[in-house]
Amino acid sequence: MRTLKLLSIPLIITVFCMFAAMNSNAQSERADIADKYKWNLNDIYKSDQEWNKAKETIAAKLPEVEKYKGKLTVSAKDLLACLSYNSEISKEATRLYIYASMNSDLDTRVMKFNGMKQQLEQLFTEFGSKASFIEPEILSAGWEKIDGFIKSEPKLSVYRMYLENLFRQQKHTLSEAEEKIMALSSMVTGVSQDVYGTFSNAEMPGAEVTLTNGEKVVLNSAGYEKYRAVPNREDRKLVFEGYWNNYKKFEGTFGETLYGNVKSHMFRAKARNYDSSLEAALYPNNIPVEVYHSLVSNVNKNLSAFHRYLKIKKRMMGVDTLKYLDMYAPVVKGVDMKYNYDEAEKVVLEALAPLGNEYVTTVKKAFDNRWIDVYPNPGKRSGAYSNGADYDGHPYILLNYNDLYDNVSTLAHELGHTMQSYFSNKTHPYPLYDYTIFVA
């Protein structure tokens, strides 16, 4: 249950869906995009100054965690007080983090918001170190006693799932001293992923190619998504070779960042006595490793349907060999499926009508109240995601809308995550509102 885990850094309870929604080559400067197509992050904090004030307020509360040490197994009242305190810290910490991180996503070249994220990482790593006693202390009481606390104090019922999962994971929970080290390690285990994000989104130069019609295009993650789908096969070849050869120029850098990420997973798995990194990723969410392998196995068993599709596409395109560069190309000649964003909104709302008035009305709020950041701009994070972590607010969707049919599909997809977050937030208490990536 992520909302109750000790905070080394605030966990963003988000869903990231990185397919089919990168940027277009013709990017407007952010200042030139109409406000109605941009997030209103003032819904979280009115200004950076208000964010700083909230950060200082929560920083003053963090040392209070130490007053609970030695009391967690004394009474249900003491246990409830500590868990309630941690929930409030977690909720506010998450708001602080998503404000900084989503501002950063709008232009990854601006280091101001990245610096704000780093401030929080340091702050909550220190908190995680001080709070490292909580879970070992609860576990020392034994489940029978904790279960008795829950039965005697109704307000503890919202923490039952967390506490049951804590005891389920007991063999992977370390001593207080070891948990303190694990909390401190978060300062370094995420560095490779941060480097990858900054380099790939902000600093990596995009390749340039000249298409057969003489048009020069920049193949950042932006132009690639647009031009990999052009009808002319020779142009697609230029686009694929230009884009991927550019990545190859930096294969050492990407290789090292990937290896750093792998090593962080290996460290966590070994330190917590898991048999593998896969088990370490799945076990906290109570998902057997066999479920993962079963999913992979069933995809492989049914590849014949996908292969049949590829053969049909090859025949319709009239090519001798279907290549990867043909995967995104239009199959039917003369059909150009383009939808501007206003048309996409209409299509999505009509498609969702069978889900009922409450659902569609909520989706309409997302369109009308600036829950969605629509268009690409220089430096904007590539891809698309839904972030439903602002429990007392509303979810947010990041897009890089490019007038393609795939973009309409991605919009509907992310709205599905947003609606799950919205209704979960509105109908569940904070300790129970979150859901796992596997469920999403």
C-alpha positions as CSV (number, residue, x, y, z in Angstrom):
1,M,0.0,0.0,0.0
2,R,2.1,2.8,-1.3
3,T,0.4,5.7,0.5
4,L,1.5,4.3,3.8
5,K,5.0,3.3,3.0
6,L,7.7,5.2,4.8
7,L,8.5,8.2,2.7
8,S,12.1,8.1,1.4
9,I,10.7,10.3,-1.4
10,P,7.0,10.9,-2.0
11,L,5.7,8.2,-4.3
12,I,3.7,9.6,-7.2
13,I,0.7,7.4,-7.4
14,T,0.4,7.7,-11.1
15,V,-0.1,5.7,-14.2
16,F,2.3,6.2,-17.1
17,C,1.3,5.1,-20.5
18,M,4.1,5.8,-22.9
19,F,2.8,4.6,-26.2
20,A,1.4,6.5,-29.2
21,A,1.5,10.0,-27.9
22,M,4.9,11.7,-28.5
23,N,5.4,15.1,-30.0
24,S,4.9,16.5,-33.5
25,N,7.7,18.2,-35.3
26,A,5.9,21.5,-35.6
27,Q,5.9,22.5,-31.9
28,S,4.5,25.8,-30.7
29,E,6.2,27.7,-28.0
30,R,4.3,27.1,-24.8
31,A,3.4,30.8,-24.5
32,D,1.7,30.6,-27.8
33,I,-0.7,27.8,-26.8
34,A,-4.1,28.9,-25.6
35,D,-4.6,28.5,-21.8
36,K,-7.6,26.2,-22.3
37,Y,-5.3,23.6,-23.7
38,K,-2.8,23.8,-20.8
39,W,-2.9,22.5,-17.2
40,N,-4.0,24.8,-14.5
41,L,-1.6,23.7,-11.8
42,N,-2.8,26.6,-9.6
43,D,-5.5,24.1,-8.6
44,I,-2.7,22.4,-6.6
45,Y,-0.9,25.5,-5.3
46,K,-1.6,29.1,-6.3
47,S,2.1,29.9,-6.8
48,D,5.6,28.7,-6.2
49,Q,5.6,30.8,-3.1
50,E,2.6,28.9,-1.7
51,W,4.4,25.7,-2.6
52,N,7.4,26.8,-0.6
53,K,5.3,27.8,2.4
54,A,3.6,24.3,2.3
55,K,7.0,22.7,2.1
56,E,8.3,24.6,5.1
57,T,5.1,23.7,7.0
58,I,5.5,20.0,6.4
59,A,9.2,20.1,7.1
60,A,8.4,21.4,10.6
61,K,6.0,18.5,11.1
62,L,8.5,15.7,10.1
63,P,10.4,15.5,13.4
64,E,7.1,14.7,15.2
65,V,7.4,11.1,13.9
66,E,9.9,10.4,16.7
67,K,7.3,10.9,19.4
68,Y,5.6,7.7,18.3
69,K,8.7,5.6,18.8
70,G,8.1,2.9,21.5
71,K,4.3,3.5,21.6
72,L,3.0,1.7,18.5
73,T,2.3,-1.6,20.3
74,V,1.0,0.0,23.5
75,S,-2.5,0.7,22.4
76,A,-4.8,1.0,19.4
77,K,-5.0,4.7,20.0
78,D,-1.3,5.1,19.7
79,L,-1.1,3.0,16.6
80,L,-3.9,5.0,15.0
81,A,-2.3,8.3,15.9
82,C,1.0,7.3,14.1
83,L,-0.7,5.9,11.0
84,S,-3.0,8.9,10.7
85,Y,0.0,11.2,11.1
86,N,1.8,9.3,8.3
87,S,-1.2,9.5,6.0
88,E,-1.4,13.3,6.4
89,I,2.4,13.6,5.7
90,S,2.1,11.3,2.7
91,K,-0.9,13.2,1.3
92,E,0.8,16.6,1.5
93,A,4.2,15.3,0.4
94,T,2.5,13.8,-2.7
95,R,0.9,17.2,-3.5
96,L,4.2,18.9,-3.2
97,Y,5.9,16.4,-5.4
98,I,3.4,16.4,-8.2
99,Y,3.3,20.2,-8.4
100,A,7.1,20.2,-8.9
101,S,7.3,17.2,-11.2
102,M,4.4,18.2,-13.5
103,N,5.7,21.7,-13.8
104,S,9.1,20.1,-14.7
105,D,7.4,17.9,-17.3
106,L,6.1,20.9,-19.2
107,D,9.6,22.0,-20.0
108,T,12.3,19.6,-18.8
109,R,15.0,22.1,-19.8
110,V,14.0,24.3,-16.9
111,M,16.1,23.2,-13.9
112,K,14.1,25.2,-11.3
113,F,11.4,22.6,-10.9
114,N,13.9,19.8,-11.0
115,G,15.6,21.5,-8.1
116,M,12.4,21.6,-6.2
117,K,12.0,17.9,-6.7
118,Q,15.5,17.3,-5.4
119,Q,14.7,19.4,-2.3
120,L,11.8,17.1,-1.6
121,E,13.9,14.0,-2.2
122,Q,16.4,15.1,0.4
123,L,13.7,16.2,2.9
124,F,11.8,12.9,2.7
125,T,14.9,10.7,2.6
126,E,15.7,12.2,6.0
127,F,12.1,11.6,7.1
128,G,12.3,8.0,6.0
129,S,15.4,7.5,8.0
130,K,13.8,8.9,11.1
131,A,10.6,6.9,10.6
132,S,12.5,3.6,9.9
133,F,11.4,2.3,13.3
134,I,7.6,2.2,12.4
135,E,7.2,-1.1,10.5
136,P,9.8,-3.2,12.5
137,E,8.1,-2.0,15.7
138,I,4.6,-2.9,14.5
139,L,5.8,-6.3,13.4
140,S,7.4,-7.0,16.8
141,A,3.9,-7.1,18.4
142,G,2.6,-10.0,16.3
143,W,-0.5,-10.1,14.2
144,E,-2.9,-11.3,16.9
145,K,-2.2,-8.2,18.9
146,I,-2.5,-5.8,15.9
147,D,-5.7,-7.6,14.8
148,G,-7.1,-7.0,18.3
149,F,-6.3,-3.3,18.0
150,I,-8.1,-3.1,14.7
151,K,-11.2,-4.8,16.1
152,S,-11.2,-2.5,19.2
153,E,-10.7,0.7,17.3
154,P,-13.1,1.2,14.3
155,K,-11.0,4.0,12.9
156,L,-8.1,1.5,12.3
157,S,-10.2,-0.4,9.8
158,V,-9.1,1.7,6.9
159,Y,-5.5,0.6,7.7
160,R,-6.3,-3.1,7.8
161,M,-5.1,-3.8,4.3
162,Y,-1.9,-2.0,4.9
163,L,-1.3,-3.9,8.2
164,E,-2.2,-7.2,6.7
165,N,0.2,-6.6,3.8
166,L,2.9,-5.5,6.2
167,F,2.7,-8.9,8.1
168,R,2.5,-10.7,4.8
169,Q,5.8,-9.1,3.8
170,Q,7.4,-9.6,7.2
171,K,10.3,-11.7,5.9
172,H,11.2,-8.9,3.6
173,T,11.1,-6.2,6.3
174,L,14.4,-5.5,7.8
175,S,15.6,-4.3,11.2
176,E,15.2,-0.6,12.2
177,A,18.9,0.0,11.4
178,E,18.7,-1.7,8.1
179,E,15.5,0.1,7.2
180,K,17.2,3.3,7.9
181,I,20.0,2.4,5.4
182,M,17.3,1.4,2.8
183,A,15.7,4.8,3.3
184,L,18.9,6.7,2.8
185,S,19.8,4.6,-0.3
186,S,16.9,6.2,-2.2
187,M,19.1,9.3,-2.6
188,V,21.3,7.4,-5.1
189,T,19.2,4.5,-6.5
190,G,17.1,6.8,-8.7
191,V,19.9,8.8,-10.2
192,S,20.2,6.8,-13.5
193,Q,16.6,7.1,-14.2
194,D,16.7,10.9,-13.5
195,V,19.7,11.2,-15.9
196,Y,17.9,9.3,-18.6
197,G,14.8,11.5,-18.3
198,T,16.8,14.8,-18.4
199,F,19.0,13.7,-21.3
200,S,16.3,12.1,-23.5
201,N,13.8,14.9,-23.0
202,A,15.9,18.0,-22.6
203,E,19.4,17.7,-23.9
204,M,19.7,15.0,-26.5
205,P,20.0,16.6,-30.0
206,G,17.4,15.5,-32.5
207,A,18.5,14.1,-35.9
208,E,17.6,16.1,-39.0
209,V,16.6,14.5,-42.3
210,T,15.4,15.8,-45.6
211,L,12.3,14.0,-47.0
212,T,11.8,13.2,-50.6
213,N,9.7,16.4,-51.1
214,G,12.6,18.5,-49.8
215,E,11.0,19.1,-46.4
216,K,13.6,19.2,-43.5
217,V,12.3,17.7,-40.3
218,V,13.8,17.3,-36.8
219,L,13.5,13.8,-35.5
220,N,13.2,14.2,-31.8
221,S,10.7,11.9,-30.0
222,A,8.4,14.5,-31.4
223,G,8.9,14.4,-35.1
224,Y,9.5,10.6,-35.1
225,E,5.9,9.8,-34.1
226,K,4.5,12.0,-36.8
227,Y,6.8,11.1,-39.7
228,R,7.1,7.3,-39.1
229,A,3.4,7.1,-40.3
230,V,3.8,9.0,-43.6
231,P,2.6,7.1,-46.7
232,N,5.9,7.3,-48.7
233,R,8.0,4.3,-47.8
234,E,11.3,5.9,-48.7
235,D,10.5,8.7,-46.3
236,R,9.7,6.2,-43.6
237,K,13.1,4.6,-44.2
238,L,14.8,8.0,-43.8
239,V,12.9,8.7,-40.6
240,F,13.7,5.3,-39.0
241,E,17.3,5.3,-39.9
242,G,17.8,8.9,-38.9
243,Y,16.0,8.5,-35.5
244,W,17.5,5.2,-34.4
245,N,21.0,5.9,-35.7
246,N,20.9,9.1,-33.6
247,Y,20.2,6.9,-30.5
248,K,23.1,4.7,-31.5
249,K,25.5,7.7,-31.2
250,F,24.7,7.8,-27.5
251,E,24.5,4.0,-26.9
252,G,27.2,4.2,-24.2
253,T,25.2,6.8,-22.2
254,F,21.9,4.9,-22.5
255,G,23.6,1.6,-21.7
256,E,25.1,3.0,-18.5
257,T,21.8,4.6,-17.4
258,L,20.0,1.3,-18.1
259,Y,22.6,-0.7,-16.2
260,G,22.4,1.8,-13.3
261,N,18.6,1.2,-13.2
262,V,19.0,-2.6,-13.3
263,K,21.6,-2.5,-10.5
264,S,19.2,-0.5,-8.3
265,H,16.5,-3.2,-8.8
266,M,19.1,-5.9,-8.0
267,F,20.2,-4.1,-4.9
268,R,16.6,-3.8,-3.6
269,A,15.8,-7.4,-4.3
270,K,18.9,-8.7,-2.6
271,A,18.7,-6.4,0.3
272,R,15.1,-7.4,1.1
273,N,15.8,-11.1,0.5
274,Y,13.8,-11.6,-2.6
275,D,14.6,-14.4,-5.1
276,S,14.6,-12.0,-8.0
277,S,14.0,-8.4,-9.1
278,L,10.7,-9.7,-10.6
279,E,9.5,-11.0,-7.3
280,A,10.6,-7.8,-5.6
281,A,8.4,-5.8,-8.0
282,L,5.3,-8.1,-7.7
283,Y,5.3,-9.4,-4.2
284,P,4.5,-6.1,-2.4
285,N,1.3,-6.0,-4.5
286,N,0.5,-9.6,-3.7
287,I,0.9,-10.7,-7.3
288,P,2.5,-14.2,-7.7
289,V,5.4,-14.4,-10.1
290,E,3.5,-17.2,-11.9
291,V,0.8,-14.6,-12.9
292,Y,3.4,-12.6,-14.8
293,H,4.9,-15.6,-16.6
294,S,1.4,-16.8,-17.4
295,L,0.6,-13.4,-19.1
296,V,3.8,-13.7,-21.2
297,S,3.1,-17.3,-22.0
298,N,-0.4,-16.6,-23.2
299,V,0.7,-13.8,-25.4
300,N,3.2,-16.1,-27.0
301,K,0.6,-18.8,-27.5
302,N,-1.6,-16.5,-29.4
303,L,1.0,-14.8,-31.6
304,S,-0.6,-16.5,-34.6
305,A,-3.4,-13.9,-34.6
306,F,-0.9,-11.1,-34.7
307,H,1.1,-12.8,-37.4
308,R,-2.1,-13.2,-39.5
309,Y,-2.6,-9.4,-39.1
310,L,0.9,-8.7,-40.3
311,K,0.4,-10.9,-43.4
312,I,-2.8,-9.1,-44.2
313,K,-1.1,-5.7,-43.8
314,K,1.8,-6.9,-46.0
315,R,-0.6,-8.0,-48.7
316,M,-2.6,-4.7,-48.5
317,M,0.5,-2.6,-48.7
318,G,1.9,-4.5,-51.6
319,V,5.4,-5.0,-50.2
320,D,7.7,-8.0,-50.5
321,T,8.9,-7.8,-46.9
322,L,7.0,-6.1,-44.1
323,K,9.6,-4.2,-42.1
324,Y,9.4,-2.4,-38.7
325,L,9.3,0.9,-40.6
326,D,6.0,-0.2,-42.1
327,M,4.3,-0.9,-38.8
328,Y,2.8,2.6,-38.4
329,A,2.1,3.3,-42.0
330,P,-1.5,3.7,-43.3
331,V,-2.8,0.5,-44.9
332,V,-5.6,1.9,-47.0
333,K,-4.5,4.4,-49.6
334,G,-6.1,7.7,-49.7
335,V,-7.5,7.6,-46.2
336,D,-6.0,10.2,-44.0
337,M,-7.5,10.0,-40.5
338,K,-6.8,13.3,-38.9
339,Y,-8.7,14.8,-35.9
340,N,-8.0,18.2,-34.4
341,Y,-8.4,18.3,-30.7
342,D,-11.9,19.7,-30.6
343,E,-13.0,16.9,-32.9
344,A,-11.3,14.4,-30.7
345,E,-13.2,15.7,-27.7
346,K,-16.5,15.2,-29.5
347,V,-15.6,11.7,-30.7
348,V,-14.5,10.6,-27.2
349,L,-17.6,12.0,-25.4
350,E,-19.9,10.3,-27.9
351,A,-18.0,7.0,-27.6
352,L,-18.2,7.1,-23.8
353,A,-22.0,7.9,-23.7
354,P,-23.0,4.3,-22.8
355,L,-21.1,4.6,-19.5
356,G,-23.8,7.0,-18.2
357,N,-24.3,10.7,-17.5
358,E,-22.2,10.9,-14.3
359,Y,-19.2,9.4,-16.1
360,V,-19.5,11.6,-19.2
361,T,-20.1,14.7,-17.1
362,T,-16.9,14.1,-15.2
363,V,-15.0,13.6,-18.5
364,K,-16.4,16.9,-19.7
365,K,-15.0,18.5,-16.6
366,A,-11.6,17.2,-17.6
367,F,-11.9,19.0,-20.9
368,D,-13.5,22.2,-19.6
369,N,-11.5,22.7,-16.4
370,R,-7.9,22.3,-17.8
371,W,-7.2,18.8,-16.4
372,I,-5.4,18.1,-19.7
373,D,-2.2,19.5,-21.1
374,V,-2.7,18.9,-24.8
375,Y,-0.1,20.1,-27.2
376,P,3.7,19.5,-27.5
377,N,6.1,22.3,-26.9
378,P,9.9,22.4,-26.9
379,G,11.3,20.6,-23.9
380,K,8.0,18.9,-22.9
381,R,8.2,15.4,-21.6
382,S,7.3,12.9,-24.4
383,G,4.5,10.4,-24.1
384,A,1.3,10.6,-22.2
385,Y,0.2,9.8,-18.7
386,S,-2.6,10.2,-16.1
387,N,-1.7,11.4,-12.6
388,G,-4.4,10.8,-10.0
389,A,-2.3,11.5,-6.9
390,D,-3.8,14.8,-5.8
391,Y,-6.3,13.1,-3.5
392,D,-8.2,16.3,-2.5
393,G,-8.0,17.8,-6.0
394,H,-8.5,16.1,-9.4
395,P,-6.4,14.0,-11.8
396,Y,-4.3,15.4,-14.6
397,I,-3.5,14.1,-18.1
398,L,-0.4,14.9,-20.1
399,L,-0.6,14.5,-23.8
400,N,1.4,15.5,-26.8
401,Y,-1.5,15.8,-29.2
402,N,-0.6,15.6,-32.9
403,D,-4.0,15.3,-34.7
404,L,-3.5,11.6,-35.4
405,Y,-6.0,8.9,-34.8
406,D,-3.6,7.2,-32.3
407,N,-3.7,10.5,-30.3
408,V,-7.5,10.2,-30.1
409,S,-7.1,6.7,-28.9
410,T,-4.5,7.7,-26.3
411,L,-6.7,10.5,-25.1
412,A,-9.6,8.1,-24.4
413,H,-7.2,5.6,-22.8
414,E,-5.7,8.2,-20.4
415,L,-9.2,9.4,-19.5
416,G,-10.0,5.8,-18.4
417,H,-7.2,6.0,-15.9
418,T,-8.3,9.5,-14.9
419,M,-11.8,8.4,-14.2
420,Q,-10.6,5.4,-12.1
421,S,-8.5,7.8,-10.0
422,Y,-11.3,10.4,-9.8
423,F,-14.0,8.0,-8.6
424,S,-11.5,6.1,-6.3
425,N,-10.5,9.4,-4.7
426,K,-14.1,10.5,-4.2
427,T,-15.4,7.2,-2.7
428,H,-12.5,5.9,-0.6
429,P,-10.6,7.2,2.4
430,Y,-7.0,8.2,1.7
431,P,-5.4,5.0,3.0
432,L,-7.5,3.0,0.5
433,Y,-7.8,5.2,-2.6
434,D,-4.7,4.0,-4.4
435,Y,-4.5,1.2,-6.9
436,T,-1.6,-0.7,-8.3
437,I,-0.2,-0.4,-11.8
438,F,-1.2,-4.1,-12.3
439,V,-4.8,-3.2,-11.7
440,A,-4.6,-0.1,-13.9
